């Protein structure tokens, strides 16, 4: 018997993560700032800071390794 998993997207916005987890966007940002959520920063040309996303792919990998 085998079990299959499907990850629909590797990264989500803080708002989308909040929607999926039924928490506010602010709560998701606070969790990320505390280091509880892995964050991926998309570098933008000519900008010092990029857009930040929750890294679901890394969370999925860590869950499988636990």
N, C-alpha and C positions, 0 to 999 in steps of 0.2 A: 504494500500500500504506500502511496506517495501523497504528499500534501503540496499543493501549489499556492504560492502567494503572488499577489499582483499589487504593485505600487503604481498608482495612477499618474503621479507627478513626483519628480525628485525634490522640488522646492515649492513652498507656498508662502504667500504674504502673511504678515502677522494677523491681518484681518481674516484671511481664509483659515488660518490655523485656529484662531479664536472661534470662528463659526463651527468648525469641525469638532472642537473640543468643548463647545458651549461655554466659553469664557469670553471676556471682553478682549478687544485688541490691546488695550492697555495692560491687562493681566499677562497676555502673551509676551509683550515687550519687557515687562518686569521679570518674568521667568528667564528670558533670554539674557537680560542684564545681569542676573544672578548666576548665570552659567548653567542653568538647568535645561536649556534648549540649545542645540547646535545651530549656529547661524552661518549662513553663506552670504558673503558680500560680493555682489556683482560689480566689478570695476567698470566705471564709465570713462570714456576718453575725455581728457581735459578736466576731469573733476577730481577733487581730493578724496571725497568719499563716494562710495557707490550705494546702490540699493541693497537693502538687507532682507534676507528671506530665511524662513525656518527650513533647515536641511532635513527633510523627511527621509531621504535615502540613508543618511548617516544614522538617524534614529532607528530605522528598520534594521540596518546592519548590526548595530549595537544590541538590539533586542534579540537577534538571532544568535549572537555570540554569548549572551548572558546565560 
